[in-house]
Amino acid sequence: METNFEKFTEQGYLVVQSALSEADLASLIAVVSEVVDARATELYKEGVISDTYEGLPFERRWHAILKGCNRENEVFGWHTLVFSEALFDLITHPKVLDILESLIGSDIQFNGDFWVRPKLPNEKLTTLPWHQDSAYMPDTENDVHLTVWLPLVDVKPENGPLQFLPGSHKSGLQTYHRVPGEVFAVPVLSPTSSDIDIHTLEMKKGDLLVFNNLVFHRSLLNCSNIIRWSVDFRFSPTGTSLNGLWHEAIACPARERESGQCPTSWQTWRAQWEASPHKDRFV
Ligand SMILES: O=C(O)CCC(=O)C(=O)O
């Protein structure tokens, strides 16, 4: 039987089903829900919305609030808003790191890059074209950088799944250019052709997706009426140069070979954050 390592090497990505439990995700979801609640209270007090939509579930409330004040295309992803111990615990969760260890060995660094994404119904801004992550991370194409992507709700064909082109990482980084109407640079040559399989990833909450920096993927339009919440963070083998990437100041070791443990504490990471320019950079 093919191992995770073999599958990942062949495809450039891997889905591990039921990698995490409800309980593993609960603290981060609570943080996100608190942000939503605080924002709703603020907007209500300012008279911008006439209802805080308190009774709505996690996958609907934020959308209702934004609809209530016509701000549906306000934000691409959340960074500072979700900086928390719960986020740190998830990034350094032994179940996450065990999967990464099976792919890149046991000296693993967290690159400092993380996003919680509220992918809203019908929102164009989060509908991403085919891309390789190295296209947006200068000078990373010769190293291994892995994204861990966790859905916080079930992902179905209709609510904005990710699609992948298995094996497309093997041709290296393509040339990118900017075209009118696209927020991000796009590949000069289309990565698809009639003989290439497109894999649409249906995922359950608790499944874990990991992909490398060269595999082509895209994010489809969310055609449902619920928010497709997800969280993602990036890693590399310890010692990999981050070449001045914007999040370098909050990179830290996540697992070390000798102890098999995470050598960074929440307090240490928070101190890094406090000393970095991140707080004012993104929402
Ligand atoms: O979460 C998404 O919808 C897109 C994620 C993505 O394309 C990426 O992290 O490179």
Ligand as a Chemical Component Dictionary entry (heavy atoms), coordinates in Angstrom:
data_LIG
# 
_chem_comp.id                   LIG 
_chem_comp.type                 NON-POLYMER 
_chem_comp.pdbx_formal_charge   0 
_chem_comp.three_letter_code    LIG 
# 
loop_
_chem_comp_atom.comp_id 
_chem_comp_atom.atom_id 
_chem_comp_atom.alt_atom_id 
_chem_comp_atom.type_symbol 
_chem_comp_atom.charge 
_chem_comp_atom.model_Cartn_x 
_chem_comp_atom.model_Cartn_y 
_chem_comp_atom.model_Cartn_z 
_chem_comp_atom.pdbx_ordinal 
LIG O1 O1 O 0 -8.165 28.817 1.465  1  
LIG C1 C1 C 0 -8.322 29.089 0.285  2  
LIG O2 O2 O 0 -9.437 29.219 -0.214 3  
LIG C2 C2 C 0 -7.138 29.257 -0.614 4  
LIG C3 C3 C 0 -5.872 28.782 -0.018 5  
LIG C4 C4 C 0 -4.742 28.856 -0.972 6  
LIG O3 O3 O 0 -4.895 28.857 -2.160 7  
LIG C5 C5 C 0 -3.389 28.920 -0.438 8  
LIG O4 O4 O 0 -3.199 28.911 0.792  9  
LIG O5 O5 O 0 -2.452 28.981 -1.243 10 
# 
loop_
_chem_comp_bond.comp_id 
_chem_comp_bond.atom_id_1 
_chem_comp_bond.atom_id_2 
_chem_comp_bond.value_order 
_chem_comp_bond.pdbx_ordinal 
LIG O1 C1 DOUB 1 
LIG C1 O2 SING 2 
LIG C1 C2 SING 3 
LIG C2 C3 SING 4 
LIG C3 C4 SING 5 
LIG C4 O3 DOUB 6 
LIG C4 C5 SING 7 
LIG C5 O4 DOUB 8 
LIG C5 O5 SING 9 
# 
